Amino acid sequence: MTTSNVLQELEWRGFVQQATPGLAAHVAKGPVTAYCGFDPTAPSLQLGNLMPMMLLANLQRGGHRPIVLMGGGTGLIGDPSGKAGERPLLSKEQIRENLQRQRDQMARFLEFGAGRAAALLLDNAKWLSAQGLIDFLRDVGKHFTVNIMLQKESVQARLEAGLSFTEFSYMLLQAYDFLHLFRERQCTLQVGGSDQWGNITAGVELIRRIENAEAHGLVAPLVTMASGQKFGKTDAGAIYLDPTLTSPYKFYQFWINVDDRDVEKYLKLFTHLPADEIKGIAAQQAVNPAKRPAQRALATTVTSLVHGAEVLSGVQAASAILFGEGQAEVHPQVFEILAGEIPTIAIDDAEQLALVDLVTRAGLAKSKGEARRSIEQGGIYVNQQRIDDVARTIASGDWIGGRNLLLRKGKKEYALLRRGR
């Protein structure tokens, strides 16, 4: 991919829904600087943020410079785009904390450091907080008519439900961000989701009016799920990139469970796999959909990108155990993952550890009699090894890593026993 054909790559991957006229010719002239804004209104990025991050990453891979603009200033106001009601206002302290946590996640997607295409991470609080109200209204506000602002889709969608002046002014702040980055960083392209089109074109127009210069916008379609469920949501709630909010195991499982109708689209959007490889994966999927090769490639690639190869390895091992994919060897580090996904029982070192008692305590049998029958019938496994001796006791050598014991009943009922350190 080169600087001039990056738009073709973005189109093939599904990132282009709408762009300002002349963008292709502008990009063909040479490397450009492009930005996307992220308001830190949550303690972590969500899956919905992946699309614009991958859009920036593809631009960088094509030799263009990406700017990640953290909304330390605009986050205090709230963007009405795509929202049915007024956002609750967060404190400055909460915004700062969220911003710091999200910053660390950005480095997984973009290359920061030296070089023409090195990514920049900026905070618009640096210039918005210093902006005086009177000067802002004179220098920026006079270039916008209320009539035009009312025609923007993000505003129209909220007029009936109600829109505060605070959120109504968000468009002006975002437009000013673009103007500031144009002046200070020679940024000529803003990208985002399709719900940002009105805000982006407002910035393009402001640059044209004040600087008499060319600037552009590009928006991607909002990601959807064939099932009708909102992308990045499950019955348990949003999927976050922060492992303390969404475990890497649950993150991996989200991708494994992607609908067949969505998986090729997501491989294009959320991975850097080349066209030939994605085509090959799609062909495998068509031949043997039950094995879910496309979902596995998607889950492996995205989880490694977000959480790293080492975490991915542990997640895959835990998944293999819980879904009975062969006799997976149990490693001590996998238990930290399993402890968050299956019933986990603390065991006192001083207790007598008869297997019958442990099976009952773990909830894998309602009584000791049922536990004995399950053992006799070969339905109980200790650390993935079948046990059929009802007199079996648990010795010190059975505890993996000195403190972990995995019990299984049948194919899919699990419990984890853990001794104190």
BAKE-767255 format. One record per residue (C-alpha): residue number from 0; residue in three letters; z, x, y. Coordinates in Angstrom, 3 decimals. Layout:
# BAKE-767255
timar pos NUM&code ALA&Z Z&X X&Y Y
...
//
This chain:
# BAKE-767255
timar pos 0&code MET&Z 0.000&X 0.000&Y 0.000
timar pos 1&code THR&Z -0.952&X 1.309&Y 3.449
timar pos 2&code THR&Z -0.014&X 0.258&Y 6.968
timar pos 3&code SER&Z -3.300&X -1.598&Y 7.359
timar pos 4&code ASN&Z -3.278&X -3.576&Y 4.098
timar pos 5&code VAL&Z 0.389&X -4.548&Y 4.134
timar pos 6&code LEU&Z -0.513&X -8.088&Y 5.227
timar pos 7&code GLN&Z -2.668&X -8.545&Y 2.123
timar pos 8&code GLU&Z 0.293&X -7.428&Y 0.020
timar pos 9&code LEU&Z 2.593&X -9.854&Y 1.818
timar pos 10&code GLU&Z 0.117&X -12.699&Y 1.338
timar pos 11&code TRP&Z -0.280&X -11.975&Y -2.378
timar pos 12&code ARG&Z 3.478&X -11.928&Y -2.839
timar pos 13&code GLY&Z 3.896&X -15.244&Y -1.038
timar pos 14&code PHE&Z 5.554&X -14.085&Y 2.178
timar pos 15&code VAL&Z 3.056&X -15.507&Y 4.658
timar pos 16&code GLN&Z 3.167&X -19.145&Y 5.680
timar pos 17&code GLN&Z 2.263&X -18.752&Y 9.345
timar pos 18&code ALA&Z 1.471&X -15.873&Y 11.700
timar pos 19&code THR&Z 0.455&X -15.520&Y 15.321
timar pos 20&code PRO&Z -3.269&X -15.034&Y 16.015
timar pos 21&code GLY&Z -4.381&X -11.410&Y 16.036
timar pos 22&code LEU&Z -1.567&X -10.065&Y 13.866
timar pos 23&code ALA&Z -3.933&X -8.481&Y 11.327
timar pos 24&code ALA&Z -5.792&X -6.591&Y 14.053
timar pos 25&code HIS&Z -2.485&X -5.527&Y 15.631
timar pos 26&code VAL&Z -1.138&X -4.125&Y 12.355
timar pos 27&code ALA&Z -4.462&X -2.400&Y 11.603
timar pos 28&code LYS&Z -4.022&X -0.225&Y 14.697
timar pos 29&code GLY&Z -1.169&X 1.682&Y 13.062
timar pos 30&code PRO&Z 2.521&X 1.474&Y 12.158
timar pos 31&code VAL&Z 4.491&X -1.208&Y 13.968
timar pos 32&code THR&Z 8.195&X -1.876&Y 14.379
timar pos 33&code ALA&Z 9.315&X -5.241&Y 13.015
timar pos 34&code TYR&Z 12.659&X -6.974&Y 13.117
timar pos 35&code CYS&Z 14.503&X -9.791&Y 11.425
timar pos 36&code GLY&Z 17.803&X -11.252&Y 12.556
timar pos 37&code PHE&Z 20.809&X -12.056&Y 10.380
timar pos 38&code ASP&Z 23.756&X -13.966&Y 11.838
timar pos 39&code PRO&Z 26.981&X -12.856&Y 10.117
timar pos 40&code THR&Z 28.408&X -16.367&Y 9.754
timar pos 41&code ALA&Z 29.477&X -15.697&Y 6.124
timar pos 42&code PRO&Z 31.380&X -12.777&Y 4.574
timar pos 43&code SER&Z 28.362&X -11.877&Y 2.445
timar pos 44&code LEU&Z 24.625&X -12.226&Y 2.295
timar pos 45&code GLN&Z 23.457&X -15.009&Y -0.011
timar pos 46&code LEU&Z 20.380&X -15.306&Y -2.190
timar pos 47&code GLY&Z 18.719&X -17.165&Y 0.664
timar pos 48&code ASN&Z 18.821&X -13.894&Y 2.635
timar pos 49&code LEU&Z 16.885&X -12.034&Y -0.051
timar pos 50&code MET&Z 13.491&X -13.293&Y 1.079
timar pos 51&code PRO&Z 13.626&X -11.831&Y 4.627
timar pos 52&code MET&Z 15.219&X -8.630&Y 3.305
timar pos 53&code MET&Z 12.391&X -8.173&Y 0.795
timar pos 54&code LEU&Z 9.866&X -8.972&Y 3.530
timar pos 55&code LEU&Z 11.275&X -6.125&Y 5.630
timar pos 56&code ALA&Z 11.357&X -3.852&Y 2.568
timar pos 57&code ASN&Z 7.661&X -4.488&Y 1.898
timar pos 58&code LEU&Z 6.817&X -3.706&Y 5.510
timar pos 59&code GLN&Z 8.719&X -0.425&Y 5.220
timar pos 60&code ARG&Z 6.956&X 0.458&Y 1.965
timar pos 61&code GLY&Z 3.718&X -0.025&Y 3.896
timar pos 62&code GLY&Z 4.760&X 2.548&Y 6.496
timar pos 63&code HIS&Z 6.167&X 0.226&Y 9.166
timar pos 64&code ARG&Z 9.639&X 0.510&Y 10.700
timar pos 65&code PRO&Z 12.067&X -2.347&Y 9.989
timar pos 66&code ILE&Z 14.959&X -3.306&Y 12.216
timar pos 67&code VAL&Z 17.833&X -5.303&Y 10.786
timar pos 68&code LEU&Z 19.357&X -7.122&Y 13.721
timar pos 69&code MET&Z 22.886&X -8.288&Y 13.035
timar pos 70&code GLY&Z 23.848&X -11.229&Y 15.202
timar pos 71&code GLY&Z 27.236&X -10.137&Y 16.440
timar pos 72&code GLY&Z 26.369&X -12.033&Y 19.625
timar pos 73&code THR&Z 24.206&X -14.945&Y 18.468
timar pos 74&code GLY&Z 26.536&X -15.497&Y 15.516
timar pos 75&code LEU&Z 29.136&X -16.640&Y 18.020
timar pos 76&code ILE&Z 26.757&X -19.412&Y 19.151
timar pos 77&code GLY&Z 25.149&X -20.696&Y 15.950
timar pos 78&code ASP&Z 21.501&X -21.289&Y 15.127
timar pos 79&code PRO&Z 20.637&X -25.000&Y 14.799
timar pos 80&code SER&Z 17.575&X -24.217&Y 12.626
timar pos 81&code GLY&Z 17.762&X -25.854&Y 9.220
timar pos 82&code LYS&Z 21.192&X -27.337&Y 9.879
timar pos 83&code ALA&Z 22.008&X -31.048&Y 9.825
timar pos 84&code GLY&Z 25.054&X -30.681&Y 12.035
timar pos 85&code GLU&Z 26.838&X -28.383&Y 14.442
timar pos 86&code ARG&Z 28.060&X -25.120&Y 12.939
timar pos 87&code PRO&Z 31.789&X -24.437&Y 13.249
timar pos 88&code LEU&Z 32.375&X -21.640&Y 15.731
timar pos 89&code LEU&Z 33.848&X -18.496&Y 14.180
timar pos 90&code SER&Z 36.216&X -16.138&Y 15.945
timar pos 91&code LYS&Z 34.986&X -12.778&Y 17.239
timar pos 92&code GLU&Z 37.247&X -11.067&Y 14.716
timar pos 93&code GLN&Z 35.730&X -13.026&Y 11.801
timar pos 94&code ILE&Z 32.197&X -12.263&Y 12.995
timar pos 95&code ARG&Z 33.012&X -8.539&Y 13.183
timar pos 96&code GLU&Z 34.479&X -8.549&Y 9.689
timar pos 97&code ASN&Z 31.497&X -10.419&Y 8.246
timar pos 98&code LEU&Z 29.095&X -8.085&Y 10.010
timar pos 99&code GLN&Z 30.707&X -4.985&Y 8.517
timar pos 100&code ARG&Z 30.592&X -6.407&Y 4.990
timar pos 101&code GLN&Z 26.949&X -7.428&Y 5.298
timar pos 102&code ARG&Z 25.955&X -4.043&Y 6.735
timar pos 103&code ASP&Z 26.873&X -2.315&Y 3.477
timar pos 104&code GLN&Z 24.655&X -4.682&Y 1.486
timar pos 105&code MET&Z 21.569&X -3.942&Y 3.601
timar pos 106&code ALA&Z 21.355&X -0.353&Y 2.358
timar pos 107&code ARG&Z 20.413&X -1.630&Y -1.113
timar pos 108&code PHE&Z 17.072&X -2.844&Y 0.232
timar pos 109&code LEU&Z 15.995&X -0.491&Y 2.995
timar pos 110&code GLU&Z 15.777&X 3.254&Y 3.581
timar pos 111&code PHE&Z 17.873&X 4.306&Y 6.558
timar pos 112&code GLY&Z 18.002&X 7.810&Y 8.017
timar pos 113&code ALA&Z 15.287&X 10.005&Y 9.527
timar pos 114&code GLY&Z 11.548&X 9.456&Y 9.650
timar pos 115&code ARG&Z 9.041&X 7.237&Y 11.435
timar pos 116&code ALA&Z 9.579&X 4.312&Y 9.061
timar pos 117&code ALA&Z 13.350&X 4.734&Y 8.690
timar pos 118&code ALA&Z 15.150&X 1.421&Y 9.050
timar pos 119&code LEU&Z 17.457&X 0.711&Y 11.976
timar pos 120&code LEU&Z 20.510&X -1.528&Y 11.939
timar pos 121&code LEU&Z 21.471&X -2.925&Y 15.330
timar pos 122&code ASP&Z 23.957&X -5.483&Y 16.662
timar pos 123&code ASN&Z 22.827&X -7.815&Y 19.440
timar pos 124&code ALA&Z 26.403&X -8.134&Y 20.699
timar pos 125&code LYS&Z 25.797&X -4.743&Y 22.334
timar pos 126&code TRP&Z 23.432&X -6.256&Y 24.923
timar pos 127&code LEU&Z 24.188&X -9.985&Y 24.824
timar pos 128&code SER&Z 27.893&X -9.519&Y 25.550
timar pos 129&code ALA&Z 27.037&X -7.459&Y 28.619
timar pos 130&code GLN&Z 24.515&X -10.014&Y 29.896
timar pos 131&code GLY&Z 25.671&X -11.950&Y 32.951
timar pos 132&code LEU&Z 25.103&X -15.709&Y 32.919
timar pos 133&code ILE&Z 23.491&X -15.913&Y 36.369
timar pos 134&code ASP&Z 21.153&X -12.989&Y 35.683
timar pos 135&code PHE&Z 20.244&X -14.435&Y 32.279
timar pos 136&code LEU&Z 19.386&X -17.845&Y 33.727
timar pos 137&code ARG&Z 17.296&X -16.272&Y 36.512
timar pos 138&code ASP&Z 15.490&X -13.649&Y 34.397
timar pos 139&code VAL&Z 15.083&X -15.505&Y 31.086
timar pos 140&code GLY&Z 15.875&X -19.194&Y 31.501
timar pos 141&code LYS&Z 13.271&X -19.741&Y 34.228
timar pos 142&code HIS&Z 10.494&X -18.944&Y 31.729
timar pos 143&code PHE&Z 11.384&X -21.891&Y 29.475
timar pos 144&code THR&Z 10.858&X -25.551&Y 30.225
timar pos 145&code VAL&Z 13.126&X -28.107&Y 28.617
timar pos 146&code ASN&Z 10.019&X -30.072&Y 27.640
timar pos 147&code ILE&Z 8.705&X -27.192&Y 25.517
timar pos 148&code MET&Z 12.111&X -26.490&Y 23.993
timar pos 149&code LEU&Z 12.471&X -30.143&Y 22.985
timar pos 150&code GLN&Z 9.201&X -29.927&Y 21.077
timar pos 151&code LYS&Z 10.471&X -27.149&Y 18.783
timar pos 152&code GLU&Z 11.016&X -28.332&Y 15.225
timar pos 153&code SER&Z 14.533&X -26.869&Y 14.996
timar pos 154&code VAL&Z 15.539&X -28.945&Y 18.051
timar pos 155&code GLN&Z 13.642&X -32.123&Y 17.107
timar pos 156&code ALA&Z 15.392&X -32.248&Y 13.734
timar pos 157&code ARG&Z 18.789&X -32.353&Y 15.437
timar pos 158&code LEU&Z 18.236&X -34.646&Y 18.410
timar pos 159&code GLU&Z 19.208&X -37.823&Y 16.599
timar pos 160&code ALA&Z 22.371&X -36.365&Y 15.075
timar pos 161&code GLY&Z 23.270&X -34.568&Y 18.260
timar pos 162&code LEU&Z 22.823&X -31.022&Y 19.555
timar pos 163&code SER&Z 25.250&X -29.235&Y 21.850
timar pos 164&code PHE&Z 24.041&X -27.232&Y 24.835
timar pos 165&code THR&Z 25.514&X -24.186&Y 23.082
timar pos 166&code GLU&Z 23.158&X -24.452&Y 20.112
timar pos 167&code PHE&Z 20.295&X -25.656&Y 22.314
timar pos 168&code SER&Z 20.499&X -22.322&Y 24.163
timar pos 169&code TYR&Z 20.226&X -20.308&Y 20.940
timar pos 170&code MET&Z 16.431&X -20.152&Y 21.263
timar pos 171&code LEU&Z 16.732&X -18.362&Y 24.607
timar pos 172&code LEU&Z 19.125&X -15.780&Y 23.185
timar pos 173&code GLN&Z 16.841&X -15.035&Y 20.243
timar pos 174&code ALA&Z 13.853&X -14.763&Y 22.558
timar pos 175&code TYR&Z 15.801&X -12.318&Y 24.717
timar pos 176&code ASP&Z 16.625&X -10.250&Y 21.608
timar pos 177&code PHE&Z 12.903&X -9.848&Y 20.966
timar pos 178&code LEU&Z 12.296&X -8.856&Y 24.592
timar pos 179&code HIS&Z 15.132&X -6.314&Y 24.480
timar pos 180&code LEU&Z 13.851&X -4.763&Y 21.232
timar pos 181&code PHE&Z 10.327&X -4.680&Y 22.639
timar pos 182&code ARG&Z 11.569&X -2.747&Y 25.652
timar pos 183&code GLU&Z 14.032&X -0.439&Y 23.912
timar pos 184&code ARG&Z 12.489&X 0.042&Y 20.447
timar pos 185&code GLN&Z 8.803&X -0.801&Y 20.975
timar pos 186&code CYS&Z 9.258&X -3.670&Y 18.502
timar pos 187&code THR&Z 6.173&X -5.917&Y 18.462
timar pos 188&code LEU&Z 6.740&X -8.099&Y 15.377
timar pos 189&code GLN&Z 9.486&X -10.527&Y 14.429
timar pos 190&code VAL&Z 9.674&X -11.982&Y 10.908
timar pos 191&code GLY&Z 11.810&X -14.649&Y 9.256
timar pos 192&code GLY&Z 11.802&X -17.927&Y 7.381
timar pos 193&code SER&Z 9.555&X -20.789&Y 8.416
timar pos 194&code ASP&Z 12.495&X -22.560&Y 10.081
timar pos 195&code GLN&Z 12.504&X -19.712&Y 12.633
timar pos 196&code TRP&Z 8.933&X -20.246&Y 13.843
timar pos 197&code GLY&Z 9.953&X -21.968&Y 17.082
timar pos 198&code ASN&Z 12.512&X -19.297&Y 17.948
timar pos 199&code ILE&Z 10.087&X -16.475&Y 17.112
timar pos 200&code THR&Z 7.200&X -17.850&Y 19.154
timar pos 201&code ALA&Z 9.583&X -18.343&Y 22.067
timar pos 202&code GLY&Z 10.192&X -14.586&Y 22.011
timar pos 203&code VAL&Z 6.472&X -13.845&Y 21.740
timar pos 204&code GLU&Z 5.846&X -15.999&Y 24.807
timar pos 205&code LEU&Z 8.712&X -14.431&Y 26.768
timar pos 206&code ILE&Z 7.297&X -10.930&Y 26.183
timar pos 207&code ARG&Z 3.852&X -12.112&Y 27.275
timar pos 208&code ARG&Z 5.226&X -13.688&Y 30.456
timar pos 209&code ILE&Z 7.585&X -10.899&Y 31.549
timar pos 210&code GLU&Z 5.876&X -7.776&Y 30.204
timar pos 211&code ASN&Z 2.294&X -9.061&Y 30.058
timar pos 212&code ALA&Z 2.195&X -7.521&Y 26.567
timar pos 213&code GLU&Z 1.227&X -8.423&Y 23.027
timar pos 214&code ALA&Z 3.849&X -9.348&Y 20.452
timar pos 215&code HIS&Z 3.630&X -11.224&Y 17.166
timar pos 216&code GLY&Z 5.522&X -13.349&Y 14.689
timar pos 217&code LEU&Z 5.253&X -13.973&Y 10.955
timar pos 218&code VAL&Z 7.226&X -16.466&Y 8.895
timar pos 219&code ALA&Z 7.546&X -16.930&Y 5.158
timar pos 220&code PRO&Z 7.888&X -20.295&Y 3.427
timar pos 221&code LEU&Z 11.442&X -21.307&Y 2.603
timar pos 222&code VAL&Z 12.079&X -20.534&Y -1.057
timar pos 223&code THR&Z 12.306&X -23.599&Y -3.266
timar pos 224&code MET&Z 13.207&X -24.339&Y -6.874
timar pos 225&code ALA&Z 10.998&X -26.471&Y -9.098
timar pos 226&code SER&Z 14.094&X -28.327&Y -10.302
timar pos 227&code GLY&Z 14.633&X -29.713&Y -6.810
timar pos 228&code GLN&Z 17.930&X -27.850&Y -6.432
timar pos 229&code LYS&Z 18.335&X -25.688&Y -3.335
timar pos 230&code PHE&Z 17.454&X -22.056&Y -4.005
timar pos 231&code GLY&Z 20.446&X -19.813&Y -4.483
timar pos 232&code LYS&Z 22.790&X -22.702&Y -5.262
timar pos 233&code THR&Z 24.460&X -23.668&Y -8.523
timar pos 234&code ASP&Z 26.949&X -26.372&Y -9.442
timar pos 235&code ALA&Z 29.661&X -23.828&Y -8.600
timar pos 236&code GLY&Z 28.224&X -23.167&Y -5.134
timar pos 237&code ALA&Z 26.212&X -20.459&Y -3.391
timar pos 238&code ILE&Z 25.234&X -17.206&Y -5.095
timar pos 239&code TYR&Z 26.442&X -14.262&Y -3.006
timar pos 240&code LEU&Z 25.457&X -10.603&Y -3.115
timar pos 241&code ASP&Z 29.106&X -9.547&Y -2.797
timar pos 242&code PRO&Z 30.475&X -9.005&Y -6.330
timar pos 243&code THR&Z 33.911&X -10.272&Y -5.297
timar pos 244&code LEU&Z 32.399&X -13.650&Y -4.347
timar pos 245&code THR&Z 29.830&X -13.967&Y -7.152
timar pos 246&code SER&Z 30.375&X -11.782&Y -10.192
timar pos 247&code PRO&Z 27.434&X -9.563&Y -11.220
timar pos 248&code TYR&Z 27.442&X -11.410&Y -14.544
timar pos 249&code LYS&Z 26.954&X -14.799&Y -12.856
timar pos 250&code PHE&Z 24.383&X -13.215&Y -10.548
timar pos 251&code TYR&Z 22.426&X -11.953&Y -13.568
timar pos 252&code GLN&Z 22.698&X -15.300&Y -15.330
timar pos 253&code PHE&Z 21.275&X -17.115&Y -12.301
timar pos 254&code TRP&Z 18.034&X -15.186&Y -12.689
timar pos 255&code ILE&Z 18.016&X -15.492&Y -16.482
timar pos 256&code ASN&Z 18.170&X -19.267&Y -16.085
timar pos 257&code VAL&Z 15.321&X -19.531&Y -13.573
timar pos 258&code ASP&Z 12.878&X -22.326&Y -14.370
timar pos 259&code ASP&Z 9.654&X -21.213&Y -16.074
timar pos 260&code ARG&Z 7.753&X -22.842&Y -13.223
timar pos 261&code ASP&Z 9.420&X -20.549&Y -10.666
timar pos 262&code VAL&Z 9.702&X -17.231&Y -12.435
timar pos 263&code GLU&Z 6.315&X -15.681&Y -11.590
timar pos 264&code LYS&Z 6.731&X -16.669&Y -7.927
timar pos 265&code TYR&Z 10.165&X -15.042&Y -7.859
timar pos 266&code LEU&Z 8.880&X -11.856&Y -9.515
timar pos 267&code LYS&Z 6.450&X -11.508&Y -6.614
timar pos 268&code LEU&Z 9.010&X -12.298&Y -3.918
timar pos 269&code PHE&Z 12.137&X -10.543&Y -5.142
timar pos 270&code THR&Z 10.876&X -7.422&Y -6.928
timar pos 271&code HIS&Z 8.578&X -4.540&Y -6.072
timar pos 272&code LEU&Z 6.829&X -4.736&Y -9.445
timar pos 273&code PRO&Z 3.082&X -4.196&Y -9.005
timar pos 274&code ALA&Z 0.523&X -6.939&Y -9.593
timar pos 275&code ASP&Z -0.678&X -5.600&Y -12.960
timar pos 276&code GLU&Z 2.870&X -5.452&Y -14.320
timar pos 277&code ILE&Z 3.722&X -8.959&Y -13.146
timar pos 278&code LYS&Z 0.474&X -10.209&Y -14.671
timar pos 279&code GLY&Z 1.432&X -8.582&Y -17.982
timar pos 280&code ILE&Z 4.916&X -10.103&Y -17.901
timar pos 281&code ALA&Z 3.430&X -13.532&Y -17.184
timar pos 282&code ALA&Z 1.120&X -13.112&Y -20.179
timar pos 283&code GLN&Z 4.109&X -12.277&Y -22.415
timar pos 284&code GLN&Z 5.911&X -15.336&Y -21.077
timar pos 285&code ALA&Z 2.962&X -17.556&Y -21.969
timar pos 286&code VAL&Z 2.898&X -16.226&Y -25.545
timar pos 287&code ASN&Z 6.644&X -16.403&Y -26.215
timar pos 288&code PRO&Z 8.487&X -18.436&Y -23.558
timar pos 289&code ALA&Z 11.566&X -18.840&Y -25.756
timar pos 290&code LYS&Z 12.296&X -15.105&Y -25.407
timar pos 291&code ARG&Z 12.129&X -15.467&Y -21.600
timar pos 292&code PRO&Z 10.562&X -12.035&Y -20.941
timar pos 293&code ALA&Z 9.773&X -12.958&Y -17.336
timar pos 294&code GLN&Z 13.326&X -14.124&Y -16.610
timar pos 295&code ARG&Z 14.718&X -10.977&Y -18.228
timar pos 296&code ALA&Z 12.468&X -8.751&Y -16.136
timar pos 297&code LEU&Z 13.472&X -10.683&Y -13.014
timar pos 298&code ALA&Z 17.205&X -10.597&Y -13.786
timar pos 299&code THR&Z 17.111&X -6.902&Y -14.689
timar pos 300&code THR&Z 15.189&X -5.848&Y -11.596
timar pos 301&code VAL&Z 17.072&X -7.911&Y -9.010
timar pos 302&code THR&Z 20.542&X -7.221&Y -10.451
timar pos 303&code SER&Z 19.818&X -3.489&Y -10.510
timar pos 304&code LEU&Z 18.595&X -3.652&Y -6.910
timar pos 305&code VAL&Z 21.662&X -5.528&Y -5.650
timar pos 306&code HIS&Z 24.437&X -4.116&Y -7.859
timar pos 307&code GLY&Z 23.071&X -0.862&Y -9.286
timar pos 308&code ALA&Z 21.930&X 0.325&Y -12.703
timar pos 309&code GLU&Z 25.433&X 1.017&Y -14.046
timar pos 310&code VAL&Z 26.699&X -2.490&Y -13.276
timar pos 311&code LEU&Z 23.497&X -3.942&Y -14.725
timar pos 312&code SER&Z 24.115&X -2.095&Y -17.994
timar pos 313&code GLY&Z 27.601&X -3.593&Y -18.314
timar pos 314&code VAL&Z 26.352&X -7.072&Y -17.435
timar pos 315&code GLN&Z 23.599&X -6.881&Y -20.037
timar pos 316&code ALA&Z 26.095&X -5.732&Y -22.659
timar pos 317&code ALA&Z 28.434&X -8.609&Y -21.797
timar pos 318&code SER&Z 25.536&X -11.056&Y -21.915
timar pos 319&code ALA&Z 24.435&X -9.748&Y -25.312
timar pos 320&code ILE&Z 27.966&X -10.254&Y -26.630
timar pos 321&code LEU&Z 28.448&X -13.761&Y -25.291
timar pos 322&code PHE&Z 25.016&X -14.989&Y -26.333
timar pos 323&code GLY&Z 25.085&X -13.410&Y -29.786
timar pos 324&code GLU&Z 22.035&X -11.215&Y -29.236
timar pos 325&code GLY&Z 22.598&X -8.956&Y -32.225
timar pos 326&code GLN&Z 25.829&X -7.138&Y -32.987
timar pos 327&code ALA&Z 26.310&X -5.587&Y -29.601
timar pos 328&code GLU&Z 28.753&X -2.687&Y -29.527
timar pos 329&code VAL&Z 31.761&X -3.431&Y -27.333
timar pos 330&code HIS&Z 32.494&X -0.767&Y -24.715
timar pos 331&code PRO&Z 35.789&X -0.671&Y -22.772
timar pos 332&code GLN&Z 34.093&X -1.071&Y -19.361
timar pos 333&code VAL&Z 32.467&X -4.322&Y -20.488
timar pos 334&code PHE&Z 35.869&X -5.983&Y -20.720
timar pos 335&code GLU&Z 36.258&X -5.996&Y -16.944
timar pos 336&code ILE&Z 33.170&X -8.210&Y -16.837
timar pos 337&code LEU&Z 34.218&X -10.375&Y -19.777
timar pos 338&code ALA&Z 37.674&X -10.956&Y -18.281
timar pos 339&code GLY&Z 36.091&X -12.955&Y -15.483
timar pos 340&code GLU&Z 33.832&X -15.011&Y -17.722
timar pos 341&code ILE&Z 35.816&X -16.081&Y -20.817
timar pos 342&code PRO&Z 39.400&X -17.239&Y -21.483
timar pos 343&code THR&Z 41.672&X -14.222&Y -21.138
timar pos 344&code ILE&Z 45.218&X -14.053&Y -22.480
timar pos 345&code ALA&Z 47.843&X -11.435&Y -21.627
timar pos 346&code ILE&Z 49.701&X -10.039&Y -24.628
timar pos 347&code ASP&Z 53.145&X -8.433&Y -24.633
timar pos 348&code ASP&Z 53.147&X -5.080&Y -26.462
timar pos 349&code ALA&Z 56.415&X -5.957&Y -28.188
timar pos 350&code GLU&Z 55.067&X -9.095&Y -29.902
timar pos 351&code GLN&Z 54.236&X -9.323&Y -33.590
timar pos 352&code LEU&Z 50.458&X -9.499&Y -33.732
timar pos 353&code ALA&Z 49.332&X -11.540&Y -36.730
timar pos 354&code LEU&Z 45.678&X -12.534&Y -36.457
timar pos 355&code VAL&Z 46.496&X -16.168&Y -37.342
timar pos 356&code ASP&Z 48.906&X -16.342&Y -34.404
timar pos 357&code LEU&Z 46.455&X -14.707&Y -32.007
timar pos 358&code VAL&Z 43.628&X -17.059&Y -32.941
timar pos 359&code THR&Z 45.924&X -20.009&Y -32.236
timar pos 360&code ARG&Z 47.276&X -18.597&Y -28.983
timar pos 361&code ALA&Z 43.763&X -17.854&Y -27.797
timar pos 362&code GLY&Z 42.859&X -21.510&Y -28.177
timar pos 363&code LEU&Z 40.274&X -20.870&Y -30.883
timar pos 364&code ALA&Z 42.255&X -23.073&Y -33.283
timar pos 365&code LYS&Z 44.568&X -26.033&Y -32.637
timar pos 366&code SER&Z 47.059&X -24.976&Y -35.312
timar pos 367&code LYS&Z 47.883&X -22.070&Y -37.572
timar pos 368&code GLY&Z 46.494&X -24.067&Y -40.494
timar pos 369&code GLU&Z 43.141&X -24.421&Y -38.756
timar pos 370&code ALA&Z 43.229&X -20.720&Y -37.851
timar pos 371&code ARG&Z 43.798&X -19.767&Y -41.509
timar pos 372&code ARG&Z 40.905&X -21.946&Y -42.666
timar pos 373&code SER&Z 38.590&X -20.428&Y -40.044
timar pos 374&code ILE&Z 39.528&X -16.912&Y -41.173
timar pos 375&code GLU&Z 39.125&X -17.739&Y -44.882
timar pos 376&code GLN&Z 35.692&X -19.243&Y -44.216
timar pos 377&code GLY&Z 34.527&X -16.111&Y -42.382
timar pos 378&code GLY&Z 34.356&X -17.765&Y -38.978
timar pos 379&code ILE&Z 36.631&X -15.366&Y -37.067
timar pos 380&code TYR&Z 35.512&X -12.032&Y -35.622
timar pos 381&code VAL&Z 37.617&X -9.229&Y -34.156
timar pos 382&code ASN&Z 35.625&X -6.982&Y -31.836
timar pos 383&code GLN&Z 32.430&X -8.431&Y -33.339
timar pos 384&code GLN&Z 33.528&X -7.648&Y -36.917
timar pos 385&code ARG&Z 34.030&X -10.574&Y -39.314
timar pos 386&code ILE&Z 37.547&X -10.887&Y -40.739
timar pos 387&code ASP&Z 38.313&X -13.024&Y -43.834
timar pos 388&code ASP&Z 41.835&X -11.784&Y -44.612
timar pos 389&code VAL&Z 44.404&X -14.370&Y -43.478
timar pos 390&code ALA&Z 47.169&X -11.772&Y -43.750
timar pos 391&code ARG&Z 45.405&X -9.471&Y -41.300
timar pos 392&code THR&Z 47.551&X -8.060&Y -38.503
timar pos 393&code ILE&Z 46.362&X -6.325&Y -35.378
timar pos 394&code ALA&Z 47.129&X -2.601&Y -35.345
timar pos 395&code SER&Z 47.051&X -0.213&Y -32.418
timar pos 396&code GLY&Z 43.615&X 1.034&Y -33.458
timar pos 397&code ASP&Z 42.128&X -2.441&Y -32.996
timar pos 398&code TRP&Z 42.674&X -2.400&Y -29.234
timar pos 399&code ILE&Z 39.573&X -1.043&Y -27.511
timar pos 400&code GLY&Z 40.476&X 1.254&Y -24.674
timar pos 401&code GLY&Z 44.091&X 0.771&Y -25.718
timar pos 402&code ARG&Z 44.349&X -2.754&Y -24.328
timar pos 403&code ASN&Z 41.360&X -5.006&Y -25.112
timar pos 404&code LEU&Z 40.695&X -7.201&Y -28.139
timar pos 405&code LEU&Z 37.719&X -9.571&Y -28.356
timar pos 406&code LEU&Z 38.088&X -12.622&Y -30.582
timar pos 407&code ARG&Z 35.194&X -14.861&Y -31.545
timar pos 408&code LYS&Z 35.014&X -18.073&Y -33.500
timar pos 409&code GLY&Z 31.611&X -18.974&Y -34.871
timar pos 410&code LYS&Z 28.686&X -17.995&Y -32.690
timar pos 411&code LYS&Z 29.798&X -18.725&Y -29.131
timar pos 412&code GLU&Z 33.543&X -19.388&Y -28.794
timar pos 413&code TYR&Z 35.222&X -16.335&Y -27.281
timar pos 414&code ALA&Z 38.599&X -15.227&Y -26.045
timar pos 415&code LEU&Z 39.752&X -11.911&Y -24.640
timar pos 416&code LEU&Z 43.249&X -10.570&Y -25.331
timar pos 417&code ARG&Z 44.584&X -7.881&Y -23.011
timar pos 418&code ARG&Z 47.733&X -5.841&Y -23.315
timar pos 419&code GLY&Z 49.607&X -4.671&Y -20.244
timar pos 420&code ARG&Z 49.010&X -1.120&Y -19.065
//
